[in-house]
Amino acid sequence: MDLVRIQARCFVENNGSARVMEKTGMSFEVIIRKGMFVKGKHQDIKIFSILKEEFTSFHKPKIENVNKY
């Protein structure tokens, strides 16, 4: 697949999930107020995304030491 954009969402109060998305290089975009209806209640959600060019620059491959004995 030749993806151009990856998008993820989490509930506003879920700081752990938001932090994981930030650590992977995703950018916070917007809060959708009452964006989901879960368990009889409307919930606000945060939207994060990363573009292909951002992903490739953020996740550069690590060069391994090729000088082995």
N, C-alpha and C positions, 0 to 999 in steps of 0.2 A: 504494500500500500504506500502510496505517495501522499502522506498527510501534510497538510499545510498548517493546520491549527488543531490544538487539543484544548478542550474546555472541561473544567470541573466545577463542582459546586458543593457547598456545605452549608449547614445552618449557621446563622450569625453567631450564636453562642458557642459553637464548636471550635474553640481556639486551637486545639491540637491538630485537627484536620487542616485548618487554614495555615498553620505553621508548616506542615508537611508540604503543602502545595508551594509555599514560598521557598522552602529549601530545595525543591526540585527545579526552581527557576521560573515558576509560573508567576504571572503578574495579577494582582488584584484589579478587577475591572469595575464592579458595581455591586450594590446591594439591591436585590429585587424584593421590595416590600410585599409581604403576603404572597410570596412566589410559589409556595407549595401548601397543600392542605393535607396534614398528617394527623392521624388520631383525633379527628374532630376539631382541629385547630389550624388556623392559617399561620404559617411560619415564614419569617424573613430568611432569605438565602444570599450567600456571597457567591459571586462568579469569579473564577480565576481562569487564565488562559496562558498558553505559550505558543509562539509561532515557530515554524520549522527553523528559520534562521537564528532565532534566539536559542532554541534547543541545541543546535549544533555548536554554537559558540559557548554556551554554558556547560555543556557536557563534552568537552574535548577529551579524546582518548588519552589515557595515561601511557607514557612510553616506559616499557619495561627494560630492565638492565639486560642487554643482550650479551654482555661480556661474561659468560659463564666459564668456569674453569676450562 
